[in-house]
Amino acid sequence: MILGRTVSAIITTYRRYATLDQVVASWLAQPVDQLWVLDGGGRYKPGVMADPRLLTFRMPADLGTKMDYAFALLTEGDLVCLADDDIVVSPGFLEDLERTRGETGGIVGIIGRTFHGPKYWGETKFFRASDLRSPERVGFVGCVYLASRELFGFDVRGCPRNCDDLWWEMRAHPDVPQHVAPTARYKNLPTASDPEAMYHTPRLRAQREAFYREHYLRTYAPAGRIY
């Protein structure tokens, strides 16, 4: 709980089991009221200490990254935090995100981009939370996301596997403000640079590029918006 508001956190994973206990333990040290691990590989067995806030879903099939948006509706938190499985957070991290969300509203995260053309890689400007001293308004946030539960509850049918964040932010809620929160209370594990990660796969990179281009040209370019 943060300032009287309950927090539910969701980690979606598939195969990064070797470091997952470390990630989960770091989230249990945050002021979360629920921590759910959605395991698309169905093989994660937590080795961290028993904690009534922790619940693991070993899925019978890999439903992809879109499942955390659907599961968010089943949580009880006033705020919902979606987290990648390759980031370890430090005490004070969630408070930093909520401080920014309280000031700006909308969705906050730890990376982001402003939009300056239809090419995702080449015509967007990148921002990282650990480089900032104040919140940065962007058109896309990523990696870890904090938002009020009212921003969930949209249809994820047809959502591309590596475009779930863009689907949420550019398609479902293009008019909701999005900010990168200034914080250095996290670290990326080596698996964040995994050569088998989706953003390294040419087919999936092209899919993400196409999705961004479509929605940039549909919603942002006509109004001259960078976010």
C-alpha positions in Angstrom: 0.0 0.0 0.0 1.2 3.5 -0.9 -0.5 6.5 0.7 -3.6 4.5 1.4 -3.8 3.0 -2.1 -3.4 -0.7 -2.5 -1.0 -2.0 -5.2 -1.1 -5.2 -7.2 2.0 -6.2 -9.2 2.1 -8.7 -12.0 5.2 -10.3 -13.5 4.8 -12.1 -16.8 7.5 -14.8 -17.6 8.1 -17.7 -19.9 11.6 -19.2 -19.5 13.8 -16.9 -17.4 13.6 -19.1 -14.4 17.2 -18.9 -13.3 16.9 -15.3 -12.1 13.2 -15.2 -11.4 13.5 -15.8 -7.7 15.7 -12.7 -7.5 13.2 -10.6 -9.3 10.3 -11.9 -7.2 12.2 -11.3 -4.0 12.9 -7.7 -5.0 9.1 -7.1 -5.6 8.2 -8.7 -2.3 10.4 -6.0 -0.7 8.1 -3.3 -2.3 4.9 -2.1 -0.7 2.7 -4.4 -2.8 -0.5 -6.0 -1.5 -0.5 -8.7 -4.2 2.3 -10.1 -6.4 1.2 -12.4 -9.2 3.6 -14.3 -11.4 2.1 -15.4 -14.7 4.2 -18.3 -16.0 3.6 -19.0 -19.7 6.1 -21.9 -19.6 4.3 -23.6 -16.7 7.5 -24.6 -14.8 8.2 -21.9 -12.3 8.3 -23.0 -8.6 9.2 -20.1 -6.3 12.2 -20.7 -4.2 11.8 -17.5 -2.2 10.2 -17.5 1.3 6.5 -18.2 1.5 4.6 -14.9 1.4 0.8 -14.7 1.4 0.9 -11.9 -1.2 2.6 -14.2 -3.8 0.6 -16.2 -6.2 2.0 -18.1 -9.1 -0.1 -19.1 -12.1 1.6 -22.0 -14.1 -0.3 -21.6 -17.3 -1.2 -24.7 -19.4 -0.2 -22.8 -22.5 1.8 -19.7 -23.3 -0.8 -17.0 -23.7 1.8 -14.3 -24.5 2.5 -10.9 -23.0 -1.1 -9.7 -23.4 -2.2 -11.9 -20.6 -1.1 -9.5 -17.8 -3.6 -6.9 -19.1 -6.4 -9.4 -18.8 -5.3 -10.7 -15.4 -5.1 -7.1 -14.1 -8.9 -7.1 -13.9 -8.7 -10.0 -11.4 -6.5 -8.2 -9.0 -7.7 -6.1 -6.1 -5.3 -3.2 -6.2 -6.3 0.4 -6.6 -3.0 0.6 -8.6 -1.7 -2.1 -10.9 2.0 -2.5 -11.8 3.1 -4.6 -14.7 6.7 -5.7 -14.6 9.2 -7.4 -16.9 10.9 -10.5 -15.6 14.4 -9.2 -16.2 14.4 -6.2 -13.9 15.3 -6.2 -10.2 13.9 -3.3 -8.2 15.2 -1.7 -5.0 13.4 -0.3 -1.9 11.7 3.0 -2.8 11.1 2.1 -6.4 7.4 1.9 -6.3 7.2 5.1 -4.3 9.2 6.9 -7.0 6.8 5.7 -9.7 3.7 6.6 -7.7 5.1 10.0 -6.9 5.3 10.7 -10.6 1.9 9.1 -11.3 0.3 11.2 -8.6 1.7 14.4 -10.2 1.0 13.5 -13.8 -1.8 10.9 -13.8 -2.0 8.3 -16.6 0.6 5.6 -17.1 4.2 5.8 -15.8 7.2 3.6 -16.7 11.0 3.4 -16.7 11.7 3.8 -20.4 9.9 5.8 -23.0 9.9 7.4 -26.4 8.6 10.5 -28.1 7.4 10.2 -31.7 9.0 12.2 -34.5 8.1 10.1 -37.5 6.6 6.8 -38.7 9.8 4.7 -38.1 9.9 3.2 -34.6 13.7 2.6 -34.8 15.1 5.8 -36.1 12.4 8.5 -35.7 11.6 8.2 -32.0 13.6 9.7 -29.1 14.5 7.4 -26.2 14.4 8.2 -22.5 15.5 6.1 -19.5 14.4 6.7 -15.9 17.8 6.5 -14.4 18.9 9.4 -16.6 16.1 11.8 -15.5 15.8 14.3 -12.7 12.1 15.1 -13.5 9.2 13.3 -15.2 9.4 13.2 -19.0 6.2 13.2 -21.1 6.4 10.6 -23.8 4.1 8.7 -26.2 5.2 5.3 -25.0 6.5 3.8 -21.7 7.9 0.4 -21.2 9.5 -2.4 -19.0 7.6 -1.5 -15.8 4.3 0.2 -15.9 2.2 1.7 -13.1 -1.4 2.9 -13.6 -4.8 3.1 -12.0 -6.9 0.0 -12.5 -9.4 2.0 -14.5 -7.0 2.0 -17.4 -7.3 -1.7 -17.9 -10.4 -3.6 -19.1 -9.9 -3.5 -22.9 -10.1 -6.3 -25.5 -6.7 -7.9 -26.2 -8.0 -10.2 -29.0 -5.5 -10.1 -31.9 -2.8 -8.3 -29.9 0.6 -9.1 -31.5 2.9 -10.8 -29.1 5.5 -8.1 -29.0 3.2 -5.1 -29.3 1.1 -5.4 -26.2 2.5 -2.2 -24.7 1.9 -0.2 -27.9 -1.6 -1.8 -28.1 -2.4 -0.5 -24.7 -0.8 2.9 -25.0 -1.3 3.8 -28.7 -4.5 2.0 -29.5 -6.5 1.6 -26.3 -5.4 4.9 -24.6 -3.7 7.3 -27.0 -5.0 10.3 -25.1 -3.9 9.2 -21.7 -0.7 11.0 -20.5 2.4 8.8 -20.2 5.6 9.7 -18.4 8.9 8.2 -17.6 9.4 8.5 -13.9 12.8 9.6 -12.6 14.3 6.8 -10.5 17.5 4.8 -10.4 16.1 2.2 -8.0 16.3 -0.7 -10.4 18.8 -2.7 -12.5 18.5 -4.7 -15.7 19.7 -8.3 -15.4 21.9 -9.7 -18.2 18.8 -11.5 -19.6 17.5 -8.0 -20.6 20.0 -8.3 -23.5 19.2 -11.9 -24.3 19.9 -12.4 -28.0 16.7 -14.5 -28.2 14.5 -11.8 -26.9 11.6 -10.7 -29.1 13.1 -7.4 -30.0 16.1 -9.1 -31.5 14.0 -11.3 -33.9 13.8 -9.7 -37.3 10.2 -10.9 -37.9 9.0 -9.6 -34.6 10.9 -6.3 -35.0 9.2 -5.8 -38.3 5.8 -6.6 -36.7 6.4 -3.9 -34.0 7.6 -1.4 -36.6 4.5 -2.0 -38.7 2.2 -1.7 -35.7 3.8 1.6 -34.5 3.7 3.0 -38.0 0.0 2.3 -38.4 -1.0 3.9 -35.2 1.4 6.8 -35.5 0.0 7.7 -38.9 -3.6 7.1 -37.7 -3.6 9.0 -34.4 -0.5 11.1 -33.8 0.8 12.4 -37.2 -2.5 14.1 -38.2 -2.4 16.2 -35.1 1.4 16.8 -35.1 1.7 15.0 -31.8 5.0 13.6 -30.4 3.1 11.9 -27.6 
